[in-house]
Amino acid sequence: MTVVARIGIVTVSDRASAGIYADEGGPAIRDYFGRVLTSPWEAVARVIPDDRKLIAETLIELSDREGCCLVVTTGGTGPAPRDVTPEATEDVIEKPMPGFGELMRQVSLAKVPTAILSRQTAGIRGRTLIVNLPGRPRAIAECLDAVMPAIPYCIDLIEGPYLETDPALIAAFRPKK
């Protein structure tokens, strides 16, 4: 029996959640996974305002109640006062995974000097990997290209569903058995 992986996609934006402008980050993430993943998956999407408590509650809901093996957020990772996604993520994770943020910043710094202002992070909550991404669609793809090779194996290690990627686009790393 094939397991359908559930992937949470959370857009954190006061303006998108209020309908002032269209959410571009969430659809960019969905499109990315639609191209890269070859195993069955379904999106569990949310668009919420920049509110630390609500972000934390949403991450808990997607991890604990919706059973998502992976939750990716977009937005709220800068230095502005309302940017609190990393703090909310740190509030709910059990194991920080700092390498994800380090690699995403490194890749982004090769493109734009202001990437140093980004505060993306990642961590494990139970059987869920949570990854904070930037808000711009192009930066989302660049960051996912950098960390996606490690995501399927990380999900294996936390006893999540087996995620397969299209090796012509992203070669997922798994050690030889």
Order of alpha helices (4+ residues) and beta strands (2+ residues): beta-alpha-alpha-beta-alpha-beta-alpha-beta-alpha-beta-beta-alpha-alpha
